[in-house]
Amino acid sequence: MSTYLHRETHFESSDLLRDIVIGMADGLTVPFALAAGISGAVAGSGVVVTAGAAEIVAGSIAMGLGGYLAAQGDVEHYASELVREEQEILEKPQAEVEEIAEVFRQYGLTERHYGGVIEGLRANPLAWRDFMMRFELGLQKPDPKRAGRSALTIGCSYILGGLVPLAPYMAIGSAALALPWSIGVTLVALAVFGYVKGRFTGAVPLKSALQTASIGGFAAAAAFALARAIS
């Protein structure tokens, strides 16, 4: 007798993808705007490349540090809420039981359905605490090693993204001639990035590509206009 095994596939690297999106999106737009703004004031591409490279280094460090602090903040917040929840279970168990019941009532269940679950949780304080963290507070235990990985991912993504708009300036000696190529490759890179992101997240790839290119292009254009106005 043949059996059918049901397997569900879900994308489980949302944190990694988020870090890549943050780093790559900023890397594609900020260095582009800087290079484009400078290209209007200088003739050669050397100054543009030097300034752009300096910005990429500084930007990748700043973005990576921001990702590290954000991830570390999640760990610290979870730890503090964990302690608070343990204290509430010890000091106000009946109030915590009512909060469990309220969670189930939101799904249309009655005490007849969830009564046994509550008794089971009361017999296992650790499971009770974890249940409250997940379903009352909406918190999942963060990976303590994520802060370093997040910083590295965001920083490297920023560098990769930043090299794209600078590549034409590296290949073409005239800043004025390199600018149209920089615009073109940046828009293409945004579209490709959006398409790949859509494939991983389950969104319509073409829609994701157009959306990313449009939003990223608008951000780059706004930053370019500001850079030109200042220069």
C-alpha positions in Angstrom: 0.0 0.0 0.0 1.5 3.3 -1.1 1.6 6.1 1.4 1.7 9.8 0.7 4.1 11.8 2.9 3.0 15.4 3.2 6.0 17.7 3.3 5.6 21.5 3.8 8.4 23.7 2.6 8.7 27.1 4.2 11.4 29.8 3.8 13.2 29.7 7.1 16.0 32.3 6.6 14.0 35.5 6.9 16.5 37.1 9.2 19.3 36.4 6.8 17.3 37.7 3.8 16.3 40.8 5.8 20.0 41.6 6.5 20.9 41.1 2.8 18.1 43.4 1.7 19.1 46.1 4.2 22.7 46.0 3.2 22.3 45.6 -0.5 19.5 48.2 -0.9 21.5 50.9 0.9 24.7 49.8 -0.9 23.1 50.2 -4.3 21.6 53.6 -3.6 23.9 55.6 -1.3 27.2 55.2 -3.1 25.4 55.8 -6.4 24.0 59.1 -5.2 27.4 60.2 -3.9 29.2 59.2 -7.1 26.6 60.8 -9.3 26.7 64.0 -7.3 30.4 64.3 -7.4 30.5 63.5 -11.2 28.9 66.8 -11.8 31.8 68.7 -10.2 34.8 66.8 -11.5 35.9 65.6 -15.0 37.9 62.5 -14.2 36.5 59.3 -12.5 39.4 59.0 -10.1 38.0 61.3 -7.5 34.6 59.7 -7.8 36.0 56.2 -7.3 38.1 57.4 -4.3 35.2 59.1 -2.6 32.9 56.2 -3.4 35.3 53.6 -2.0 35.7 55.7 1.2 31.9 55.9 1.5 31.5 52.2 1.0 34.0 51.4 3.7 32.5 53.8 6.2 28.9 52.8 5.2 29.5 49.1 5.5 31.0 49.5 9.0 28.2 51.8 10.1 25.5 49.5 8.7 27.1 46.4 10.1 27.4 48.0 13.5 23.7 49.0 13.3 22.8 45.4 12.5 24.9 44.1 15.4 23.3 46.5 17.9 19.8 45.7 16.7 20.3 41.9 17.0 22.0 42.3 20.3 19.1 44.4 21.5 16.7 41.6 20.6 18.7 39.2 22.7 18.7 41.5 25.7 15.0 42.3 25.4 14.1 38.6 25.2 16.2 37.9 28.3 14.6 40.7 30.4 11.1 39.7 29.3 11.9 36.0 30.2 12.8 37.0 33.7 9.7 39.2 34.1 7.5 36.3 32.8 9.0 33.8 35.3 8.4 36.2 38.2 4.7 36.8 37.1 4.1 33.0 36.9 5.4 32.6 40.5 3.8 35.7 41.9 0.5 36.0 39.9 -0.3 32.5 38.6 -4.0 33.0 38.4 -3.6 36.2 36.3 -1.2 34.3 34.0 -3.8 31.5 33.6 -6.4 34.0 32.6 -4.0 35.4 30.0 -3.6 31.9 28.6 -7.3 31.5 28.4 -7.6 34.9 26.6 -5.1 33.7 24.0 -7.3 30.7 23.2 -10.5 32.7 23.3 -9.1 34.8 20.5 -9.3 31.7 18.3 -12.9 31.0 19.3 -12.1 28.2 21.8 -13.9 27.7 25.1 -12.7 26.3 28.4 -13.9 22.9 27.4 -11.2 22.9 24.6 -8.3 24.5 26.4 -8.8 23.5 30.0 -6.5 20.4 29.7 -3.9 22.5 28.0 -3.8 25.0 30.9 -3.5 22.2 33.4 -0.6 20.7 31.4 1.2 24.1 31.3 0.7 24.6 35.0 2.4 21.3 35.6 5.4 22.4 33.5 6.5 25.9 34.5 9.2 26.1 31.8 6.7 25.2 29.1 4.2 27.7 30.6 6.9 30.4 30.5 7.8 29.7 26.9 4.1 29.6 25.9 3.6 33.0 27.4 6.7 34.4 25.7 5.5 33.1 22.3 1.8 33.7 22.4 1.2 36.5 24.8 4.3 38.6 24.0 4.9 37.4 20.4 8.6 36.8 21.2 10.7 33.9 19.9 14.1 33.1 21.4 16.7 34.9 19.3 20.0 33.2 18.3 22.7 34.7 20.6 25.2 34.3 17.7 23.0 36.2 15.3 24.4 39.7 16.1 27.8 38.9 14.6 26.3 37.1 11.6 24.0 40.0 11.1 26.8 42.6 11.2 28.9 40.6 8.7 26.0 39.9 6.3 24.8 43.6 6.3 28.3 44.9 5.9 29.3 42.5 3.1 26.0 43.1 1.3 26.6 46.9 1.5 30.0 46.5 -0.1 28.7 44.3 -2.9 25.9 46.7 -3.6 28.1 49.7 -3.4 30.6 48.3 -6.0 27.9 48.1 -8.6 27.3 51.8 -9.2 31.1 52.5 -8.9 32.1 49.9 -11.5 31.5 52.1 -14.5 33.7 54.8 -13.0 36.4 52.3 -12.5 36.2 51.3 -16.2 35.6 54.7 -17.8 38.0 57.6 -17.2 35.4 60.3 -17.8 32.9 60.9 -15.0 30.3 62.4 -17.3 30.5 59.3 -19.6 30.4 56.9 -16.7 27.3 58.4 -15.1 24.7 57.0 -17.6 26.3 53.6 -17.3 26.2 53.8 -13.5 22.5 54.7 -13.6 21.8 51.8 -16.0 23.7 49.1 -14.0 22.2 50.3 -10.7 18.7 50.0 -12.0 19.4 46.5 -13.5 21.0 45.4 -10.3 18.0 46.6 -8.3 15.7 44.7 -10.6 17.7 41.5 -10.5 18.0 41.8 -6.7 14.2 42.2 -6.4 13.6 39.2 -8.7 15.9 36.9 -6.7 14.3 38.2 -3.4 10.9 37.4 -4.8 11.9 33.8 -5.7 13.1 33.3 -2.1 10.2 34.9 -0.3 7.5 33.3 -2.5 6.4 36.7 -4.0 5.8 37.1 -7.7 9.4 37.5 -8.9 8.6 40.0 -11.7 6.4 42.1 -9.4 9.2 42.1 -6.8 11.8 43.1 -9.4 9.7 46.0 -10.6 8.8 47.1 -7.1 12.5 47.0 -5.9 13.7 48.8 -9.0 11.0 51.5 -8.7 11.6 52.1 -4.9 15.3 51.9 -5.1 15.4 54.0 -8.3 13.3 56.7 -6.6 15.5 56.6 -3.5 18.6 56.9 -5.6 17.1 59.7 -7.7 16.2 61.7 -4.6 19.6 61.2 -3.1 21.2 62.1 -6.4 19.2 65.3 -6.6 20.2 66.3 -3.1 23.9 65.5 -3.8 23.8 67.6 -6.9 22.1 70.5 -5.1 24.7 70.5 -2.4 27.6 70.2 -4.9 
